[in-house]
Structures are given as C-alpha cells and as structure tokens.
Amino acid sequence: MATRFVAAIIIAMLPFSIVFAQNNDDRFVRRMTLDDKNGDGKLTQTEFSGPNRLFERLDADGDGVIVLKEAAKTLKEFRARVAKLRGDRTQPATDRPLNSFMRTGIGRKVKPDFPDVRYGDHERHVFDIYQTKTDDSKPAPCMIWIHGGGFRSGDKSQGGLFASSFTDHGIHYVSLNYRLSHHALAPACFHDCARALQFIRRNAAKWNIDKERIAVGGGSAGSGLSQWLAFHEDLADANATDPVLRESTRVSAVILLNAQTSYDLRWIKEHIPGDAWKGDGLQELFGYTSETINEISEEKFRTIEECSPLTHFSADAPPILFFYRRSRDPRIAEQNAMDGIHHPIFGLELKKIADKVGVECEVFTVEDEEDRVFYNRRWDYTVKFLKKHFG
C-alpha cells in the first residue's frame, strides 16, 4: 500500500514541479493532489493518506501542515542534489525515485540517545532526548521542542528531523509528546508541557543538562504551548509533595514557527482577516462547535483566555524569535483558514507589545526568494540566537 502511494504521489507531484519551474513568481499552485480534498494546497497529517515518515520528511518545520507547492520544490531540489552527487546528468532529476528521499532525504532523522522517557502516567507523557557531546564536568544547555498538528495530531518523532541542528552545536535537544484534544480538552496539554519541563529540570543531572539554560520552541500548536510556558508566571510550587512540581518553568528563550499568539476566537476575529477564528482545531481543543460558537459560556472563555499566550505576556518574558513561511500581506489570511491561523499578524501583534515593554522579539517573514532562503536556513540563525541568550 505504501509503495503504491509513493508511486502515485510521484506522478501527482510532477506537474507541480513543472508548474514551479515555469513560474518563478511563486504563484499559488493550481493543481492539487488527490488527498487535498478541500483544494487549499495544503495537507494536514489527518488528510495525508501516505506513510507517516513521508509526511514528517515533507513537513520540514514540524507545524503539522504540508504546503504542496513547497513539497514539490523540496522533492525537485533533493533529486537534483542526488543527481549531482551521483555525477549522473543523463537521467532527469525529476525521475529519481522518491524512496531514496525517504531514506536519506532532507531533514533525515537521527535516533534519540534516550527514547520514550516517561514524565507522567498517560501514554503520551513521553519525550526523546538527543544529546550533544559534553565534558561530564560541564553541563550543556537544552532546547525543548513541542510538535505541531493542530492539537489533534503529530508526534515527537517530527522533532528528530532537525535534532542535529542543535546537538551539532553544543545544545542538548528534547522532543516531547502531550495529550491531544481527543484525549483531553484544554488546559490538559498545556499542563502536560509544563510538567515535562519541570521533569527535565528535576532530572537534568542524569543527562548533563544545565537546568539554568533551557529554551522551548515549537511549530503551530507547539508554538502556542511553548509561548504559554515562556510567558506564564513561574509554576513552581515550593510546597508540592511531588518534587517535580517544585521545579521552575522559566526559560531562557522561545523559538516559534508559524505561531499563534492567541487562541481566543474573539481576538482572532478582530485581528486576522478571513475565517481563521472558526478553526476546527480550536473547537476541538476547547470543546465547542460551529453550531454552539455563539453560546460559549463565560467559564469556557476564561479557559480560552488562560490558555492564550498573550494573556500572560509581560516584561518578564524571555527573548522571542518568530519564523513565518508566509508574507505579512493580510490578504493572504483571507485565502483560507489555514493561511489565516498561521499568519504573521499573530507574531507582529505580540511584537508591538514586546517593543513597548522592552522584550527582545524578532519576527521573520517570507516576502521574496531571499527571505525564503533564510527561512530554509532558520536553524543556523536559531542556534546563534540561543547561544547569545544562553551566555
């Protein structure tokens, strides 16, 4: 089944490569793959009918969404590199087999040094640790990554695609799972991530992690969870009977991909053009429907506000680094809800507040090809940013 799918997607995506080659103005790709039922040019993991590992390869930023045009370009570039490495220019790059991409492609996974470390009772309460080389007498800083997927899907294994971007530069790397919305409504996943951070701090010496130099980050849903941790007042409880809960939740920096800064549908409706505020992911996260959206109780709105990062933002927030693979043009948000819910307006609105209170906040967007190249090399800049703030 997987083999047939791979063959099918090669055929389906070839026209995308041709279209892209013929149109360097980066216009929206018109022809969609069969999985793209709603015709928005994007696929979530639930829409994707192929192997999970292929989705993870193509979802290079781990936000739980594949942009078909970008995926086609990625495959084309990979095949061109394979052809160059093999020194074989007689075979068109677009004829290269996709299974080689899955074996050795862009963002190849590395195996964690400590897989499936348990931090709680639920099956999703696990994380993977990728260690950097360290002197045993000198603990190294740590980057904690929280996967995306609209709170409905995704897995810590996605983080393995870019673990080496950190471990190759003296930074330990942790990728964690949390309960999804069908396991438990918010704020469950937020509390899961807080406990994971505290658990890592409590056991930092086991993995030679410097508990005073920990950053968090994530894509899409993971970005919101990361911000909530970074902006929230310290959740350490000195009187807790569980020693894990006595640990701090403060962090040194926060790294965000295609982030939302609020989950309050009222805020989203006011600031983001289009229908992003109606998002199914938000409905499932907080337990309301499109039919009951006008009947949301005050209690539920308090939960939504509590889980929205902007609610907790203050001058005590750590340095923030936003990356968006979209343009700042607000009209993009009107194309479809997926573009809206990942629009740079979220980050730009938070930056306005950050600038006023003196919190370092950088927002990078893709306005031209040079910006796209920078976005594709974002981990290089991220490591520099982290090292600056780790000291």
N, C-alpha and C positions, 0 to 999 in steps of 0.2 A: 504493500500500500504506500509506504513512504517513498519507495523507488519510483512508483508511478507518479506520485505527486511531484517529486523532484523533476522528472522529465516534463511534466505538464507546466510547471512554473517556469522552466527554461523557455519553453515555447511561448508562454503567455507574456514573459517579460522582454523577449527580444524586441518586439515593437516599441517598448518603452525606451530601450537603448537607442534604437534608430531615431525615434522622435527627439530624444535628448540631443543626439549628435547633430540633428538638423536644426535644433532650436536652442542656441546658446543664450537666449534671453531668459532662460529658466522659467518659461511659462508653464502653467499647470498642465500636467499630463492628462490627456483626454481619455485614453483607453484604459480601462480598469481590468484587473484580474478577476477571475470568476468569484473569488472569495469576497470581493468588495461589493457586497450586495447593495449598499446604500449609495454607491458611486461617489464617495467623498475622497477617494485617492489615498485612503489610509486603512490600516488594518490593526485591530487590537488582537490580543492573543486568543480571545474567545472566537473571533471571526476567522482566524487563521486555521486552515484545515491540515496544514503540513506538520512536520516534526517540530517539537518544541525547540530542539537545538538549532534548527534553521531560523526560527523566529528570533531566538536570542542572538544569533550572529547578525541578523539584519537590523535588530533593534539596538544599534550601537551605543545609544546614550541611555538605555535602560529605562525609558519612560513608559514602556508598555505599548508603544504605538510604532508601527512601521509606516513610513511615508513611501508609497510605491515608486515615485519618481526618484527619490534618493536611493532606494534599494536597487533600482535598475542601474543607477550610476555606480553604486558601490560594486555591484557584480561586474560591470564592464571594466572598471578600473582594476579590480582584482585579476580578472582574466588577462588584461593587458600586462600586468606585472608578472603573472605566471609565464606568459609567452616570452617576456624579456628575459626572465631568469633561465628559462629553458633554451634560450637562444634560437627559438623556432618561430620565425616570422612568416612561415609558409601557411600556417593554419590561422584563420581569423580568430582573434581573441574572443569574440562572442560565441565561438563554437566550443570553448573549453567546458568540460563537464562541471556541473555545479557541485558534485560530491567532493571535488577537491577543495572547493571553497569551504564546505562544511568541515573538512578535516583540518585544513591549515589556513583558513581564511582570516580576514581582518578581525581583530579582536579575539584571537584564539584564547581559549580558556587555559588557565593553569590550575593545578589541583591545590586545594587548601591544605595547609600543614595540620590544621585541626578542624576536621569537618564535623558538622552537626553537634556543636557544643550546645548543651541544653541550658536555657536560662529560666524556664518555667515549666508548667505542667502540660500545657496544650501541645499538640503535635507540631504546631507552627512556631513554638517557642524555641527556636534553634538558630545558631549562626555559624558561619565558617570563618576561620582565621587564616590569613595569608601572612606569613612572617617575612620581615626583611632580615638581612644579615646584621647582627649586632654583636657588640662586645658585651659579654654577660654582665659586666660591671656597670654598663651604661644603658639603661632602658631607652627605647626609641619611641617617638610619637606615633599616634594611631589615627587612621581615617576610618570612620564607621559609615558604611553605605547602606541606604534603605531603598529597596527596589520600588519601581512604579507598577502601574497596572490598574489604575482607577479604583483602588481598594478592593477590586474584585478578582484580580489575578496577579500573576507574577511570582517570582521565586528568587531567593538569594543567589542561586546559580548565575543569574544575569550579571551580578557583580563580578564574577570571575573573569568576565571578558576584559576588564581593564584593571584587575588587581595589580598586575606587574608594573603599571604606570606609577604606582606608589611604592611597591616593595623594591623596585629597582633604584629608588632614590631615598632609601633610609626611613621609610614610613611603613609601619605595620598597617594591615588592611583587614577590616571585618565587614562581611556582608550578612545581613540578618533578615529573617522572616518575622512576620507578625500575623495576627489573626485578620482574615479578610472579612468583608462586610457580611458574607453569608454565614460566617462563624459567630460573629457578634457585632452589634451596632457600635458606632462611636459612643463613648471615647475609648473603647477597648484597645484598638490598635495604637492609639497614642500612648496609653499607659504601658502597653507591651514594649514599645521602643524605649520608653523611659527606664523600665526595669532592665532591658538589655544593656543599656548604657551603664546603669548602676552595677550590674553584674560584672561587666567588663572591668570597671574600676575596682570592684571588690577583689577580683582575681587577677589584677594586672600583673602582679609579680610572677605568676605562673608562665606568662607569655612574654615577659620582659617588656611590657608596655609602660610607658611613662604616663601615669594616670593624670598628671597635670597638663599634658599636651595631647588632647583628644579633640578631633574635629568631627562633624557629622555632615552628611550630604545625601542627596537622593534626586531621582528624576520623577517629575509629575507628582503622583501620590506620595512617593518617598520624599519629595522636596517639602511638602506640607508637614509631614511628620518630623522632618529634620528641623524646619523652622520653629515648630511648636516646642521642640526640645530646647532649641537655641535661645528663644525669646522668653520662654516661660520662666517665672521665678524659680529658684532652686527648689527641687522637690525632695531634697534630703530631709529625712526625719530622724533627728538625733535620738529620739526616744523609741524608735521602732524595735520590736522584738526580732524582726528579721534583719540581720546585719547588712544585707544587700541594700535595703531601703534607707540606710544611714548615709549612703554614698551620694555625692553631689551629681547633679545633672547639668552643671555648667560646662560649656565647651569653648575651645579656642577660636573656632571659625566655623562657617557654614558654607557649603558648596551646593549650588542648586541648578538643576537642568529643567527648563520648560515649566517653571514653577507657578503654582497658585499661591497667593498670599492671604486669601480669604476663602472660606467655604460658605459664607453667608450669602444665600441666593439674592437677598436684598442688595447687598453691596455689589455683587457681580452684575446684577441687572442694571445698577446705576452707572457702573464704570466700564463694563465690557459690552461693546455692540453685539447684536445678534442674540442667539438663543443659548449661550453658554450657561446661563443661570438655571436652565431647565434640565441640566445634565443628569442622565440616569445614574452615573456613579455617585453623585451627591445624594440622590434619592435613596439609593440602597445603603449608603453609608449612615444616613441619619434616620431612615425608616419612614419616609413619606413617599407619596406617589404623585404623578402629574394630576390625578383627579383630586387629591387632598391637599395640593400645594397651597391653596388659599385658606386651609383650615389648620395650619401648623400652630400648635399650642405655644404659649409663652415659655413653658418649661423646655420644649424641644428647641426653641430659638435660643434659649440660654445655653443648651448643649452645643448648638451650632456655633454660637459666639465663643464659647470656651475652647472649642477645637480650631478656631480660626487663628492663624499665626499673628495677624495684625492686632488682634485683641491684646496680645501680650507684649507687643513691641515697645521698647523703651530705650533710653540712652545707655542702659546696661547691656544691650545686645552685643554679641561678638561681631567681628568683621564678616561681611557678606559678599559672596561672589555669585552673580546670576549669569547663566548662559541660556539664550533662547535661539532656536534654529529658525525662527520666523522674523519677519520685518516688524518694525514699530508701527507700520501703517495700520490704523484702526480698522480700515475697510477689510483687512484680512480676516478679522474676527467675525465678520458678517457672512463669510463664505459657508461656514458650517460650525456647529457647536464644538467640534474637536479643535479647530483652529482658535476658537474663542477661549476655551478653557485652558489653552496653553499659550495665550498671547502675552507679549512682553509688557502690556499695560499693567499686569499684576505686579511685576517687579519694579516698573517705573514709578508706580504709585507709592510703593514702600520706600523707594529711594528718596522721594520728595521728603518723607518724614525723617528718614535717616540723615539726610543732609542737614535738616533743621536742628537735630539733636546731637550731631557730631559723630554719628556711627559710620565707619567706613563701609561703603556699599558701591559695588561696581556692577553695571548691567551691560552685557554684551548681546547684541542682536545681529542678525544677518541681513544686511542691506545690499550687498553686492558680492561678487565672487571672492574678493579679498577677505571679506568677513566670513564667508563660508569656509575658506581655507583655515582661518583662525579657529572657527568653531570645531572643525575636524581635528585640530591640534590642541584642543582646550585643556587636555590633561597636563601638557607641558607648562602652561600658564598657571594651572591649578597648583601644581607642585611648588612653583615659585611663591605663589600666594601663601600656601600653607607654611612653607619654611620661614617666610617673613614673620608670620604670626606665631609660629611655634618657638621662634627665638633660637 
